[in-house]
Every structure is written in structure tokens, then in C-alpha cells.
């Protein structure tokens, strides 16, 4: 009975949920955004610091379920330290996985711990949870690039 | 098992609701504890709607043929049933809307357009409460913003009841409207509507009662509760979606300007200007939700046959049993009154260490359907310092065994997330 549920709540997800990486809001940053999932009320405030085309830091304060919290944690692991272009393509890859309704085979070399979210794609109601912080990051990054242009 | 107050024919009643026989993924039987969100439908409602579509379908009030007459009769009969159900002094005071939200918006919008005594402007005040559903907050925010009036509200006590301590300074000569829910969809609180209506009427304010959660589980008498307007939605009273009810006192409805313009709401139309139909048709522009009205009529007759007093006793018995069961879960906090006699059948709670989404997901894997989120009551959640909650809500078909399944599911959820 719990096979479906276990595919959603992978150990990796629960680990990130209990011990989120890069949590908290930090300086410096060029852009800060606040995103909300209006259906459930989950919220994230997220800051991006970009220097010389590289994502130097992503910091956040998030309230939400295990999926949205773990996703924020994994996202920061994946994008911090990467050139913006490369980080954006990781974002695209994650988005494709989430929108694939469970049919997309994730690439562990690109998504690392993010592959644990493959099971989430089978639960349409939870896809938004997994994407909340990623969308906030994309928005903040775009604004940050505007700022520094 | 049985409890004092349960509907004696509970097993028979459950057989009236075909969906309750369903099994879900993994062969789990459905445990439906989301009736405050929408109720399930008995066979008689489904049959009435199918029969209407199969045998009597035609537009109403404008088809000069036999089917048109049958359809009009069925539609208008539903209005009679609604009028009886809420004790309306006149059937003409019953207006069909799309849902309770549209009914509330109709009142707020037509008040914004009203002139004379009803006009609202700077210096005037509208009073609501902190426990309202968003549909009874936002229309009043829009109204007061548009007219330069002021929105004020009753706060809540720690136990989740309206704080009436400052009622006399809140409802004053400046108050034009007092709009409040009878039963909270989040806290479950049953509000002293009559007491508040008395104060509102002393200062000449209009009293609007949102009975969306009350109509399913309490006997409703619009005169007894002393409302000027009372609204509820069809789908929470075992009827279909797509239909709501606005009841208003004749004198008020006649004074308010029309809401939507179109067919059926007119008396005559010339290119220069039109004159309008009398109530209720003045507020029912366009082809109405006909089969939905037929379904709603069947639903209210079904509830009336069982008896609202009996349904209320059943809800209280199940709610008390649920509160006892929830109290056994470590780290669980119920939001709202803990005395089943003072509340309705929606029970929202938090559980330490597990987010409501995750609770609902694990329960769903066991066939237990609850709601997780802010339940369209963000201010009420904010009042208690919580962002979202899990809500179980029972109805006339809920059994104690289903509450047991919920409590077992919550214990399992704690184990699954390794809490405690």
C-alpha cells in the first residue's frame, strides 16, 4: 500500500526536510522575492547573490510541506556555485522532470539529489510544492541580472 | 459501535450515497471526511437531475411548449422547497445564484450601486469577523475600498470564538452592514448570530449571514435568526455544484438595484432604457442553473425528511467522538472550541512535526480524505499563528469507525515521519 507513498517521500527528501541546506536569509544579495502557492498558502522569501555571472549564494526563508522545503534545499545545492546559464539549464531539467507526469527518466549527473523528486511528478497536487522555490529562484535571478545590468 | 445521538438509520442512510461504496487505490475503502469542502450526493438527487435531463429538459419561463412548462414548474418548485427549508416568509425572496460567493458578491455590489438610504460612502462602516471565509471578506473589502468606507471586524478569543467584548464600540451608528458566518468553516465555531443581529438592528445596519456551513447541519429559520440576507451553497447540502441561494427580506431586495443585466431580469427593454422584473427574477439574469435547482430541491427535501435536528445531533455526536480521538494523538492541537456542543462538524488541527499537506497525503494513501491548507480562511489561521492546518469534516453519513480510521491514520503518519 505504501509503495506509491514511498516513491513520493524518498529518504533523500525526508533528510533534506529535516536538515535543510543553505536555509536562512543572508547578505549580500541583489534581489529578494516572495512567492506563494495560493492553493495551500506555502510561502518562500528568497534572495539571490550573483557575481561575475555566477550564482554565489541563494538564501531563503520558507514555510511549507516536506516536498517544498526539501526542494528548496536541493535547489540551493544544485545552483550555488554554478554559472547562471548552467544553473538555468538545471532549472529547465528539473521543470521537465516535474511536468513529465512520471514518464521522464531523471539524469542523476545533472539533478543529483533532485532525482528523488521523480515520484512527485506522479502527484499533480504536489508538483507546485516542488516547484515553488525553483520558480522563486528563477524570478530572483532574472531581477538580479536586471539590477546589475 | 454506536453513540448516543447518532442517526439510528445510519447504515440505511449510507446506502443512499453510492460513492461511499467506492474503493480507492490499493483497494482502500473511501473514508470521506471532507464534507465541509463539499458533501456527497444521495441517489435521489442524482436521479432527480438525470430524470429532468432525460425527460423534462427545456428552458424556463420562455418556452411555450409542454416541456417548457414542465421545466419551469420543476425549477419554481425548487424555489418553494428552498423557501420552506429556510422558513422564508415569501418564495419571491429566494434568489438562485451560482454559489454562496456569488450571492455575497451580489449583495456587496448592489449595495455599492445603491442610492438613498442604502448608499454607502465615506464615514460609513462595514463590520465582518476575523473568522470569515475569503468569500465574506474580499467582497466587503472591494465595497469599502470603492466607496471610501471603512471595514472593521470582530476579533477572536483564544478558544476560537468571536470576541464580543467591544460589540457596542464596533457596531455603531456608522455601521451600514454587519456580515458574518453562522458556523466557521475552519474553527467550527457556532456564532451567536441572533445576538449580533439585535445589536446591528439597533443601529439600523443590514445583517448578512453566511450560512454555507450552517445550512447543512443546523435547522435554519431566517426570521428566527433575524437576518436581512442569508446565503448558502447547494453543494454542501448534498445538492449539486453550480447553484447557491440568496435569501433577502423583500423590502431590501426591492430597494437594491439589479446585479447582472440580461434576459429574464427585465420587464421591458427599449433602446433608450429598460425597466426591471420584480423579485426574484430581477436578480436572475440569463438562463438559470435549471437542473441544478432541481437537484438542490431534491437535496433539501432529503435533508428535511431526515430532520435537521436529527442531523445536528448526529454531527455533535460524531464531532465529540472525533475530538476525543484527536486528543489521544501526542502533539496534536485542535484550532477552535473543544466543546462539541458549541461547534459544527469541521475540526481543523495541527500536528507537531508534520505539515498538513504531508498529513493529508499519508491519510489519502489509506483512503482517508481530508483537507489541508488554509481552507480559504487565511486571516483566521494568522490569528492563531498557523500558516495552514488539516481539517476533518463529517456529515450525516459519517460513522464512528471512520473517525477511528482517521485517528489510526494520524498515528501512522507520525510513525511514517518519525515524529516523537
Interface residues (C-beta under 8 A of the other chain):
Chain A: X1 X2 X4 X5 X8 X9 X14 X39 X40 X41 X42 X43 X63 X64 X65 X66 X67 X69 X123 X126 X129
Chain B: X25 X26 X28 X355 X356 X357 X358 X361 X362 X365 X366 X372 X373 X374 X378 X381 X387 X388 X416 X417 X418
